Amino acid sequence: MSQQFPPPGQPQPGYGYPPPPQPKKSNTGKIIGFGCLGIVGLFVLLAILGALLGDSSKDKTSKEPAAPPAAASSAPSKAPETKPSSAEPEKKTGVVVAAKKTEFEKSIIAQGSDYTSVSVTVTNNSSKPINVNPLYFAITDSNGTKHVAELGADENQIATVELAPGENVTGVITGKGSFTPKSVTYTDGLIGKSFRADVS
């Protein structure tokens, strides 16, 4: 009598079901992992090349300035021309404030006549518009005390305006009390860049 075995996947007598066959491992995870690694490697390679090229261009620019001083020394007559060019960027990149002492002219709002006025001219030499407002000014006296602007005290108070590049405005800033003004500070906005001018 021959022993017969049941077909695969069928319970065997005395043993139960056979263990399921192992699933075939897919290489998809490995392919995706190597693909991501390749992309990261490409970015690292590009960063290294960019750094090397950037350093070489810095080396070239650092070597170039050595030549102009030699040319400048051979032509000393060009030295005065460099001074106006250094003054030119100041005009293009900033705000110019000029201040001089003036008489206080009492307005209807002013209480008493114990005020000090300064005539201020603000010129916008920057490339962007700026805002001018009496609240953006402060007067510093000869003792170092800062006086905030008193709104509406002087009839000639500086106007609240927006200055486009190249425009200017003149008006008066007034501080409470009698003092000797030393300088005026204008701030572009309440927390912007400050510009200072001595009172002439």
C-alpha positions in Angstrom: 0.0 0.0 0.0 1.5 3.3 -1.0 1.3 6.4 1.2 -0.6 9.2 -0.3 0.1 12.8 0.6 -2.6 15.4 0.4 -2.1 18.2 -2.2 -0.2 21.3 -1.0 -2.3 23.7 1.0 -4.5 21.0 2.4 -4.4 19.9 6.0 -2.1 16.9 6.5 -3.3 14.2 8.9 -2.0 14.9 12.3 -0.2 18.2 11.4 -2.9 20.7 10.5 -2.4 23.3 7.8 1.1 23.9 6.5 2.7 27.3 7.1 1.9 29.8 4.3 4.6 30.3 1.7 6.9 33.3 2.4 5.9 36.4 0.3 8.4 37.5 -2.3 10.3 40.5 -1.3 9.8 43.5 -3.5 12.8 45.7 -4.6 10.6 48.8 -4.8 11.7 50.2 -1.5 15.4 49.8 -2.4 14.8 51.5 -5.8 13.0 54.5 -4.2 15.7 54.7 -1.5 18.6 54.8 -4.0 16.6 57.3 -6.1 16.2 59.7 -3.2 19.9 59.2 -2.2 20.8 60.1 -5.8 18.8 63.3 -5.7 20.3 64.3 -2.4 23.8 63.5 -3.7 23.1 65.7 -6.8 22.1 68.6 -4.6 25.3 68.2 -2.5 27.4 68.1 -5.6 25.7 71.3 -7.0 26.3 73.0 -3.6 30.0 72.1 -3.7 30.4 73.3 -7.2 28.5 76.6 -6.4 30.8 77.2 -3.4 33.9 76.5 -5.5 32.7 78.9 -8.3 31.7 81.5 -5.7 35.1 81.4 -4.1 36.9 81.7 -7.4 34.8 84.8 -8.3 35.7 86.4 -4.9 39.3 85.7 -5.6 39.0 87.5 -8.9 37.3 90.5 -7.4 39.7 90.8 -4.6 42.6 90.8 -7.1 41.0 93.5 -9.3 41.0 96.4 -6.7 44.8 96.2 -6.5 45.0 97.6 -10.1 43.0 100.8 -9.6 45.2 102.2 -6.9 48.2 101.8 -9.2 46.3 103.7 -11.9 45.3 106.4 -9.4 48.9 106.9 -8.3 50.0 107.4 -11.8 47.3 110.1 -12.3 47.1 112.2 -9.1 44.9 114.8 -10.8 41.9 112.4 -10.6 42.0 112.4 -6.8 39.7 115.5 -6.4 37.1 113.8 -8.7 36.7 110.9 -6.3 35.5 113.3 -3.5 32.3 114.4 -5.3 31.5 110.8 -6.1 31.7 109.9 -2.4 29.3 112.7 -1.6 26.9 111.6 -4.4 25.8 108.3 -2.8 24.8 110.2 0.4 22.4 112.2 -1.6 21.0 109.2 -3.4 20.6 107.0 -0.4 19.2 109.1 2.4 17.1 111.8 3.9 18.6 115.2 4.5 17.4 117.3 7.4 18.4 120.9 7.9 17.3 122.9 11.0 17.6 126.6 12.1 16.2 128.5 15.0 13.2 130.6 14.3 10.7 132.8 16.2 7.7 131.1 17.8 4.4 132.2 16.2 1.6 131.4 18.6 -1.4 129.6 17.2 -4.9 129.6 18.6 -4.3 126.2 20.3 -1.1 127.2 22.1 -1.5 127.8 25.8 0.8 130.7 26.8 4.0 131.7 24.9 6.6 129.5 26.7 7.6 127.5 23.5 10.8 127.2 21.4 10.5 126.7 17.6 12.9 125.4 15.0 12.5 125.7 11.3 13.1 122.3 9.6 13.6 121.3 6.0 13.4 117.6 5.1 14.6 116.5 1.7 14.0 113.0 0.4 17.1 111.9 -1.5 16.3 108.2 -1.1 14.7 106.0 -3.8 11.5 105.4 -1.8 8.8 107.8 -0.5 8.9 108.8 3.1 6.3 110.2 5.5 6.8 113.4 7.4 4.7 114.1 10.5 5.3 116.5 13.4 5.2 113.5 15.7 8.3 112.1 14.0 10.5 115.0 15.3 12.3 115.7 18.6 14.4 118.7 19.6 17.4 118.2 21.8 18.5 121.2 23.8 22.0 122.4 24.8 21.7 120.5 28.1 21.0 117.2 26.3 17.3 117.1 27.2 15.0 115.8 24.4 11.7 117.7 23.8 8.9 116.1 21.8 7.0 118.2 19.3 4.0 120.1 20.6 1.2 119.7 18.0 -0.5 122.8 16.7 1.4 125.2 19.0 3.1 127.2 16.1 1.1 128.5 13.1 3.9 127.4 10.8 4.0 123.8 12.0 5.5 121.3 9.4 2.8 119.6 7.4 1.9 115.9 7.5 2.9 114.8 4.0 4.4 111.9 2.0 7.6 113.0 0.2 8.4 111.3 -3.1 12.0 110.9 -4.0 13.5 114.3 -4.8 10.8 116.3 -2.9 11.3 118.4 0.2 9.1 120.2 2.8 9.8 123.0 5.2 8.0 123.8 8.4 8.3 124.4 12.1 8.8 122.0 15.0 8.0 123.4 18.4 8.9 122.2 21.9 7.3 123.2 25.2 9.4 125.6 27.3 12.1 128.1 26.7 15.5 126.4 25.9 18.4 126.6 23.4 17.9 124.0 20.7 21.0 122.1 19.7 19.8 119.5 17.3 16.6 118.1 15.6 16.0 114.4 15.1 13.6 113.1 12.4 12.5 109.5 12.4 11.1 108.0 9.2 7.9 106.6 10.8 7.6 106.0 14.5 10.2 103.2 14.5 12.2 103.8 11.3 15.6 105.1 10.6 16.6 108.4 12.4 18.2 111.4 10.8 19.8 114.2 12.9 20.6 117.8 12.1 22.4 120.5 14.2 20.4 123.7 14.6 22.2 126.6 13.0 
